[in-house]
Amino acid sequence: MSTSHDVADTVDTPGETNALDPLALERQVCFALVVASRSVLAIYRPLLEPLGLTHPQYLVMLALWGDAPLSVREIGALLQLDSPTLSPLLKRLESAGLITRTRSGEDERQVNIGLSARGRALRNEATKIPPAVVARLGISIPELEALHVSLTSVIVAARRTGGVTELD
């Protein structure tokens, strides 16, 4: 039998911690995701620095190492980035001599992004990044794969609810 004080009993006064409090910071998925993201990116930063890449630039290069050339639109869709965010990344990568930009022969409005010889060569150095991240995290490959599956499920669920919109 439920009484009116049942709900009140699960919420502590401000400053106290209660595992049943739906507003407890440590129970928030958004907080865990943000802290995990910042923590993992902090591991990548010193590993990418010798390659001359930021993490967003690394993601662009990963997309291109997987399937170059790609249109700007395709890269944006793969990375879930809009054009105003992606354009400066591409300009910096082009200035660094890692990518090439060419207008499509079929559609002058479409810009294709390819890898320069230097960009292709950088892939060999980048192969050291994933194992270094795994080693620094100290988490097993199966655990990381399970985490990837869970995060992908969260992304799909957020898209279904309208929390994330597809790029045009």
C-alpha positions in Angstrom: 0.0 0.0 0.0 1.3 3.4 -1.0 1.2 6.4 1.2 1.8 10.0 0.5 5.1 10.1 2.3 6.6 7.3 0.2 7.9 9.6 -2.6 9.1 12.3 -0.2 11.1 9.6 1.7 13.1 8.9 -1.5 14.3 12.5 -1.9 16.8 13.9 0.5 17.2 17.5 1.4 19.7 19.5 -0.8 23.3 18.6 -0.2 22.5 15.0 0.9 22.9 12.1 -1.5 20.2 9.6 -2.1 20.5 6.8 -4.7 16.7 7.1 -5.3 16.7 10.8 -6.0 15.9 11.2 -9.7 17.8 14.5 -9.8 21.0 13.2 -8.1 23.9 14.3 -10.3 25.7 11.0 -10.2 22.5 9.2 -11.6 22.3 11.4 -14.7 23.2 9.7 -18.0 24.0 13.1 -19.5 26.5 13.8 -16.8 28.2 10.4 -17.2 28.4 10.8 -21.0 29.9 14.3 -20.8 32.5 13.3 -18.2 33.4 10.1 -20.1 33.7 12.0 -23.3 36.0 14.7 -21.8 38.1 12.0 -20.1 38.5 9.9 -23.2 39.3 13.0 -25.3 42.0 13.9 -22.8 43.6 10.6 -23.5 43.5 11.2 -27.3 45.0 14.7 -27.1 48.6 13.9 -26.4 48.5 10.9 -28.8 47.2 13.0 -31.7 49.5 16.0 -31.0 52.6 14.4 -32.7 50.4 13.8 -35.7 49.4 17.4 -35.8 45.7 16.6 -35.4 42.9 17.6 -33.1 40.3 15.0 -32.3 37.7 16.4 -34.7 40.4 16.4 -37.5 41.3 12.8 -36.6 37.7 11.8 -37.0 37.6 13.4 -40.5 40.8 11.6 -41.4 39.4 8.3 -40.1 36.4 8.8 -42.4 38.7 9.5 -45.3 41.1 6.6 -44.5 38.1 4.4 -44.6 36.7 5.5 -48.0 38.2 8.5 -49.8 37.3 10.4 -51.7 34.1 11.5 -50.0 31.9 14.5 -50.6 31.6 17.2 -47.9 28.0 16.1 -47.4 29.1 12.5 -46.9 31.7 13.4 -44.4 29.2 15.5 -42.5 26.7 12.7 -42.5 29.3 10.2 -41.2 30.5 12.4 -38.5 27.1 14.0 -37.7 28.6 17.5 -38.3 26.9 20.4 -40.0 28.6 22.4 -42.7 29.6 25.4 -40.5 31.4 23.0 -38.2 33.0 20.9 -40.9 34.2 23.6 -43.3 36.9 25.0 -40.9 38.1 21.5 -40.1 38.5 20.8 -43.8 40.3 24.1 -44.4 42.8 23.4 -41.7 43.4 19.8 -43.0 43.9 21.2 -46.5 46.3 23.9 -45.2 48.3 21.1 -43.4 48.6 19.3 -46.7 46.6 16.3 -45.6 43.6 16.5 -47.9 42.6 17.7 -51.3 39.5 19.5 -52.4 38.1 19.1 -55.9 34.8 20.1 -57.5 32.8 17.2 -58.8 32.8 16.9 -62.6 29.1 15.8 -62.4 27.9 18.5 -60.1 29.9 21.7 -59.7 28.2 22.4 -56.3 29.6 19.2 -54.8 33.1 19.3 -53.4 34.9 16.0 -53.0 37.6 15.5 -50.3 40.5 13.2 -51.0 43.7 12.3 -49.3 47.0 13.8 -50.3 50.1 11.6 -50.3 51.0 13.1 -46.9 47.4 12.3 -45.6 47.7 8.7 -46.9 51.1 8.3 -45.2 49.8 9.7 -41.9 47.5 6.6 -41.7 50.5 4.4 -40.9 51.4 6.6 -37.8 47.7 6.7 -36.8 47.5 2.9 -36.5 49.3 3.3 -33.2 46.5 5.5 -31.7 43.7 2.8 -31.0 46.0 0.4 -29.1 47.5 3.3 -27.1 44.1 4.5 -26.1 43.1 1.0 -25.1 46.3 0.6 -23.0 45.8 4.0 -21.3 42.1 3.2 -20.5 43.0 -0.2 -19.0 39.7 -1.6 -20.2 39.5 -4.9 -22.1 38.6 -4.9 -25.8 35.4 -6.9 -25.1 34.3 -4.3 -22.5 35.0 -1.5 -25.0 33.1 -3.3 -27.7 30.1 -3.7 -25.4 30.3 0.0 -24.5 30.3 0.8 -28.2 27.2 -1.3 -28.7 25.5 0.4 -25.7 26.4 3.9 -26.9 25.2 3.1 -30.4 21.9 2.0 -28.9 21.7 5.3 -27.1 22.4 7.3 -30.3 19.7 5.3 -32.2 17.2 5.8 -29.3 17.9 9.6 -29.2 17.4 9.9 -32.9 14.1 8.0 -32.7 12.8 10.5 -30.1 13.9 13.5 -32.2 16.8 14.3 -29.8 19.2 14.2 -32.8 18.2 15.2 -36.3 19.6 13.8 -39.5 21.7 16.1 -41.5 20.3 17.1 -44.9 
